[in-house]
Amino acid sequence: MELDAATLIADGIKYAGAGLACTGMGGAAVGVGHVVGNYLSGALRNPSAAAGQTATMFIGIAFAEALGIFSFLVALLLMFAV
């Protein structure tokens, strides 16, 4: 079992790419924070309209989390499939 320099460099680049793909998960966390923060600021300004916007908040959270899951899947593909 001989490890040459090209294999080590390719593995290092593969793991670096997977790490960069994981930054999308941090972006998803920031997106969820913005969605919920804006919902709460609107609910505090107009409490009577807060009930009608709850479904919109959950849809926004779902879209933001879906992007985080997609970036996680890309990272897994880079680590184990490429």
Secondary structure as GFF3:
##gff-version 3
##sequence-region A 1 82
A	DSSP	alpha_helix	5	21	.	.	.	ID=ss1
A	DSSP	alpha_helix	23	45	.	.	.	ID=ss2
A	DSSP	three_ten_helix	47	49	.	.	.	ID=ss3
A	DSSP	alpha_helix	50	80	.	.	.	ID=ss4
###
